[in-house]
Amino acid sequence: MLKKFCPWLGCNEIIPASAQYCEKHTRMAAEREAQRQARYDQSTRLTRDKKYHDFYLSPEWEKVRAYVMARYKGICVYSYVIQSKIAPAKEVHHIIPIRDDWSRRFDVDNLIPLSAAVHGQVEARYRQDKEKAQAELFGVLQEWKRRFN
């Protein structure tokens, strides 16, 4: 098994290459991330983005999200159609963001289940060329429907 040093500054613990940190620093990293999220919630999400934050906590969104996940069998549609692999979906992404069109927040034809990795890639592509990324995602949904409907 390949080994490496824990990358935490000053730690000399040898860990499996597949691990991010040693056991001690994994807990510390999780605590640090929780604190960072709490600060972000207080400074940004609950002030500037309160409307959107509240939406994503609503029972209506939870129902629509669950429906979309079930509709696509919990699979990342992008990974399946574009990469020909099965990956579990973790996110339900609004192709046209709710900031751009609030009226489409519950439109199931505007929602696509994505893995966490693909969701991060999609968000990065939105910052480069949103219209092109949106067109591709709508095309991915059409291809899924063509194959399975």
C-alpha positions as CSV (number, residue, x, y, z in Angstrom):
1,M,0.0,0.0,0.0
2,L,1.3,3.5,-0.9
3,K,1.9,5.8,2.0
4,K,2.5,9.6,2.4
5,F,3.0,12.2,5.1
6,C,-0.1,13.9,6.5
7,P,0.0,17.3,4.7
8,W,-1.1,19.2,7.8
9,L,1.6,21.7,8.6
10,G,4.1,20.2,11.1
11,C,2.5,16.7,11.1
12,N,4.9,13.8,10.4
13,E,2.3,11.1,10.6
14,I,2.5,8.5,7.8
15,I,-0.9,7.8,6.3
16,P,-2.3,5.8,3.3
17,A,-2.0,7.7,0.0
18,S,-5.7,7.6,-0.4
19,A,-6.3,9.6,2.9
20,Q,-6.4,13.3,2.9
21,Y,-5.1,13.8,6.5
22,C,-4.2,11.6,9.5
23,E,-7.0,10.7,11.9
24,K,-6.3,13.6,14.2
25,H,-6.2,16.2,11.5
26,T,-9.2,14.8,9.6
27,R,-11.3,15.8,12.7
28,M,-9.6,19.2,12.9
29,A,-10.2,19.8,9.2
30,A,-13.8,18.9,9.6
31,E,-14.1,21.3,12.5
32,R,-12.4,24.0,10.6
33,E,-14.7,23.5,7.6
34,A,-17.8,23.6,9.9
35,Q,-16.6,26.9,11.4
36,R,-15.9,28.3,7.9
37,Q,-19.4,27.3,6.8
38,A,-20.9,28.9,9.9
39,R,-19.0,32.2,9.3
40,Y,-20.2,32.1,5.6
41,D,-23.8,31.5,6.7
42,Q,-23.7,34.5,9.0
43,S,-21.8,36.9,6.8
44,T,-23.3,36.0,3.4
45,R,-25.9,33.3,3.1
46,L,-28.3,34.5,5.7
47,T,-27.9,38.2,4.9
48,R,-27.3,38.7,1.2
49,D,-28.8,35.4,0.1
50,K,-31.6,34.9,2.6
51,K,-34.3,34.4,0.0
52,Y,-32.3,31.7,-1.8
53,H,-31.1,30.1,1.4
54,D,-34.7,29.8,2.7
55,F,-35.8,28.4,-0.6
56,Y,-33.3,25.5,-0.4
57,L,-34.5,24.7,3.1
58,S,-38.2,24.7,2.2
59,P,-40.3,21.5,2.2
60,E,-41.5,22.4,-1.3
61,W,-37.9,22.3,-2.6
62,E,-37.2,19.0,-0.7
63,K,-40.2,17.4,-2.4
64,V,-39.2,18.6,-5.9
65,R,-35.6,17.6,-5.3
66,A,-36.7,14.1,-4.2
67,Y,-38.9,13.8,-7.2
68,V,-36.1,14.7,-9.6
69,M,-33.7,12.3,-7.9
70,A,-36.2,9.5,-8.2
71,R,-37.1,10.5,-11.8
72,Y,-33.4,10.0,-12.8
73,K,-32.8,7.0,-10.5
74,G,-30.3,8.9,-8.4
75,I,-27.8,8.9,-11.2
76,C,-25.7,11.9,-12.4
77,V,-27.3,12.4,-15.8
78,Y,-24.3,14.2,-17.2
79,S,-21.9,11.4,-16.2
80,Y,-24.1,8.8,-17.8
81,V,-24.8,10.6,-21.1
82,I,-21.5,12.4,-21.7
83,Q,-19.0,10.1,-19.9
84,S,-20.8,6.8,-20.3
85,K,-20.4,6.0,-16.6
86,I,-22.7,5.7,-13.7
87,A,-22.1,8.1,-10.8
88,P,-24.4,8.8,-7.9
89,A,-26.1,12.2,-8.0
90,K,-25.6,14.4,-4.9
91,E,-26.9,17.7,-6.2
92,V,-30.0,18.8,-8.1
93,H,-28.9,21.7,-10.3
94,H,-31.0,24.5,-11.7
95,I,-29.9,24.8,-15.3
96,I,-31.3,28.3,-15.5
97,P,-30.4,29.6,-12.0
98,I,-33.1,30.8,-9.7
99,R,-31.4,34.2,-9.5
100,D,-31.9,34.5,-13.3
101,D,-35.5,33.3,-13.3
102,W,-37.2,32.8,-10.0
103,S,-40.4,31.4,-11.7
104,R,-38.5,28.3,-12.8
105,R,-37.4,27.2,-9.4
106,F,-39.8,24.2,-9.3
107,D,-39.7,23.5,-13.1
108,V,-38.5,19.9,-13.3
109,D,-37.5,20.4,-16.9
110,N,-35.0,23.0,-15.6
111,L,-33.5,20.6,-13.0
112,I,-30.7,18.0,-13.5
113,P,-29.2,15.6,-11.0
114,L,-25.4,15.8,-10.9
115,S,-22.6,14.3,-8.9
116,A,-20.7,16.7,-6.6
117,A,-17.6,16.6,-9.0
118,V,-19.7,17.3,-12.1
119,H,-21.6,20.0,-10.3
120,G,-18.4,21.8,-9.4
121,Q,-17.3,21.6,-13.1
122,V,-20.6,22.9,-14.3
123,E,-20.5,25.9,-11.9
124,A,-16.9,26.7,-13.2
125,R,-18.2,26.5,-16.8
126,Y,-21.1,28.8,-15.9
127,R,-18.5,31.4,-14.9
128,Q,-16.8,31.1,-18.4
129,D,-19.8,30.7,-20.8
130,K,-23.1,30.2,-19.0
131,E,-25.2,30.0,-22.2
132,K,-23.1,27.3,-23.8
133,A,-23.1,25.3,-20.5
134,Q,-26.8,25.6,-20.2
135,A,-27.4,24.5,-23.8
136,E,-25.2,21.5,-23.2
137,L,-27.1,20.6,-20.0
138,F,-30.5,20.9,-21.8
139,G,-29.1,18.7,-24.5
140,V,-28.0,16.1,-22.0
141,L,-31.6,16.0,-20.6
142,Q,-33.0,15.6,-24.1
143,E,-30.6,12.7,-24.8
144,W,-31.6,11.0,-21.5
145,K,-35.3,11.4,-22.4
146,R,-34.6,10.1,-25.9
147,R,-32.9,7.0,-24.5
148,F,-35.3,6.2,-21.6
149,N,-38.8,7.7,-22.5
